[in-house]
Structures are given as structure tokens and as C-alpha cells.
Amino acid sequence: MRAVIWLIVCLLPALAHANSSWTQSTPEAVASAALHEGKCTTCHTRMYGGDGSGIYTRDGRVLSTRLDLLQRVAACSAQVSAGWFPDEEAGVAAWLNARYYRFGE
Ligand code: HEC
């Protein structure tokens, strides 16, 4: 539990930074799209077809805040041993938020 709290405390500044005036064409967005493409689309595409983005827009999805999204990205990246740094996870979470989720503060 302690480790989880520590992780969240460490990630929050990166998340706040990554979300400030985020657009699709910043270098961070381009890098995040490439990370996501490299590690995250195989299963989602198998489950939902197309580019797999249906998993992010499906009915009944369980995420409801940016923190939920960041935690889900961190969990998935750990599960598949993506080897991402926290700022890369935050970047992908922000990219997914800008593109699909659109959670506010
Ligand atoms: C081994 C297969 C697999 C890989 C690879 C994978 N995911 Fe997932 N992902 C899943 C499954 C299965 C679910 C649905 C879990 C559920 O229904 O609760 C999911 C759900 C998600 C969701 C939540 C979707 C929603 O309901 O809003 C996010 C966000 C997500 N994945 C991000 C990622 C990211 C980021 C990566 C790359 C680091 C990744 N996933 C790689 C299997 C995978």
C-alpha cells in the first residue's frame, strides 16, 4: 500500500505537466503515440478489431478520472513489461485522454 501511495505521489507532477496545453502534434504526443502503437494495440485490436481504440470508447468502461486512466496505463504497462518510465506512462495517459477520454481536472 505504501508503495502505491508513493507511486501516485511521484507520478502526479508528471501527469500535471504532461496535460498542460496538450495537443496532438507536440513532440510528447508524437512520442506517446509511438509508445502506444508499439506496446498497447495488439490485445486491444484482438478484442475490439480495427485499431483497438474501441476499448477506450466502449460502453460501460470503468475509468472515470484522469488518475484512473493513469493508473490503468501504469498497470497495463507493468503487466506487459513495457519498460516505460513514469513520465512515459504519464505521456501515454495524457495522449489517450486528449484523444479519447477527455476527462477534465
Ligand atoms: C496482454 C493484452 C493487453 C496489452 C498488451 C495491453 N492491454 Fe490494455 N487492456 C487489456 C484488457 C484485457 C483490458 C480490459 C480490462 C477490463 O475489461 O477491465 C484492457 C484495458 C485497458 C484500458 C481501459 C479501457 C477502458 O475501459 O476505458 C486502458 C486505458 C488500457 N488497457 C491501456 C493499455 C496500455 C497503455 C497498454 C500498453 C502499455 C495496454 N493497455 C496494453 C489488455 C491489454
Residues whose N, C-alpha, C, O or C-beta is under 5 A from the ligand:
A	BS01	HEC	K39 C40 C43 I55 Y56 R61 V62 L63 R72 V73 C76 S77 V80 A82
